Amino acid sequence: MHNKLRWAILGTGKIANSFAAALNNIPDEAQLLAVGSRSPEKGRAFADKYGIPRVYQGYEAVAADPDVDIVYIGTPGVFHHHHVSMCLQAGKHVLCEKAFTTNAREAEDLVRLAREKKLFMMEAMWTRFFPIHVRIRELL
């Protein structure tokens, strides 16, 4: 069994760049293993920038990679339901950039699927972990 979470990223936009840089700051806990991009050129440039060994054109191959444990979804929000569902169906844990979905029905669908598959899934709402927010929840 491996000790690191093996991550993949879908998308190569601004927030995906920030996330990749952050993952590279915790090499003992995380390995950035793969990236999926609609553009082979952007995918390769992203992989080269962050030392990612696997580059996939498109997203389905990322979900199908048996070595990936968890996928960060950094694609445009209108595609989140489809991409999160695809990754959950493939047995991957998911961290999805906000907005998580475009409506409550889609969010409920993904929560149900994650529970069925017994997989971790979360919206990437980083402010949730600010110390002040943690303290407020403690007080409440």
N, C-alpha and C positions, 0 to 999 in steps of 0.2 A: 504494500500500500504506500502511496506517495503522501508526503506531508504538505505539499503546496497545493493551493487551488490553481487549476490550470484554466486560465481565462481565454475567452475569445471576445472580440468586439465586432459588432455589426455597424458599419458606417465609419466614415473617416472625417467627420466634420469637426468644428471647433470644440465642442464639449467632449467628443470622443478623444481628441488630442489631449485635453486636460486629464481625462480619465486614464489614458495610457501612461502619461507622465507620472501620475500618482501611483499607479500599479508598479511602475519601475522603481519607485522609492521604497517598496517593501519586498525585496527579492526573496527574503526568507519565508514569506507567507504566500506569495503569488508569482505565478509564471504567466507572462503574456504569450500565449502559444499561437494564436491565430487571429487573423482579421479578414472580414468579408467586406467587399466593396463592389458597387456596380461598375466601377471603372478600374480596369487592371492597372493602369498607370498610377491612379491615386492610391490603390491598395498597396502596390509595390513601394511607393514613396513613403507611405505611412509605416509599413513594415520595416523599411530601412531606417527610418527615423527612430523607431522604438525597439529595434532588435527583435522583431517578431519573425519566427521561423516559417510560419505557414501563411500563405496568402491565397484567398479564394475569390474568384470572380462570382459575385452573387452571394446569397446568404444560405441557401439550402445545404451546401457542402459544409458550411461551418457547423450547422446543427447536426449534420451526419457524422462529424469527426468524433470517433470514439474516445479520443484522448482529452476532449474538452469537458470540463466539469461545470462551468458556469459561463453564461454569455451576458455581456453588457450590450444592451440595445440602445444604440445612438442614432438610429435612423429617424426620419421625419415622423412626427406624431401620428399622422393618418395611417401609417403602416404598423404601428406598435401592436395592435391586437393580432394581426397576422403573424408578425415576427415572434412575439412572445409565445403565441400558441404553437407555432412551428417548433420552437426550442423546447417548450414543455413536452410536446408530443414526442420529441427525440430524447427525452430523459435528462434535459439540461436544467440546472438552476438558472434563474434569471434576475438580473438587476436592470430595470428599464428606466430610461430617462423620462423625466416629466414632460409633458403631461402623459400619464400612464396610458390612458385610452381617451377616445373622443366622447364616450358616454358611459353612464352607469351600467347599462346592460353588458357592454363589452368587458368592463372591469369585473363584474360578477361572473361572467363566463370564464375569465382567466383565473380568478380565485378558485372557482369550482374545479377547474382543470388541474391547477397546482396542488390542491388538496387531494384530488383523486390520485395523482401521480406521486404524492408525498415529496414534493419538491419545494425548495425555497424560491420565493418570488417577492420582489419588492420594487416599489417606485423609488428612484434615486432622488429622494428629497433630503438633501444633505443638511438643511437647517434643522431637521428633526433631532439631530445629534449635538446641536449647540448646547453648551453647559446650562445656559439659562432655561432652555426648553426642558432639559432633563429635570432641573430644579422645580420648575412650574408643575410638571407632572407629579413629582414627589409631593409637593404641597397640596395638589388636588386630590 
